[in-house]
């Protein structure tokens, strides 16, 4: 906007910290629908990933993308790691499958911590 108005760019927008904060290496978005819909979009930086997901009642549809030209990214490796992490979380949930008991009072809640 400053450029369009032929003004100097405010210092904030040239700060290294600000510039680093704009590098979204992982760009994700949930697309919740009741139908099993496949969505996809690309990464927002050259060395990043785009990851779109659509949670269903008993599974999640994922689409992961990256630029082939980048030697530091690989969608297939990302998906393998994602699947391994989700399986690990599933195993943990199954092992810890307990029913939470409601806390009646503030004092009881404090004693749990």
C-alpha positions, 0 to 999 in steps of 0.5 A: 500500500505504501508503494502504491501511495509512493510512501516509504515502507514503514520500518515494521515491515522491513524488520527481520523478525517481521519478514521471518514471521511471514514465511509460512513453511506449513500452510494448513486448512481444514475443509470440514464437509459431510461428504468425502471431498478431496481439496488441494492447494499449494505451499505458500513458500518455495520450501514449504508444504500445503496441507488440506484436510477434511475430517470424516466420522471415522477417517480424515482425508488429507492432501499434501503438496510441495514444490518438486523443485525444492530439494528440502521438501518431499510430499511423500516423506511428509505423508509417511511421517504424518501417518506415523504420527497419527497412528502413534496418537491413535495407539496412545488414545486406545491405551489411555481409553478411560472415561472422564469423570465430571468434577463437582466442585472447584476444590475437586478440580484443584486437587486433580491438578 
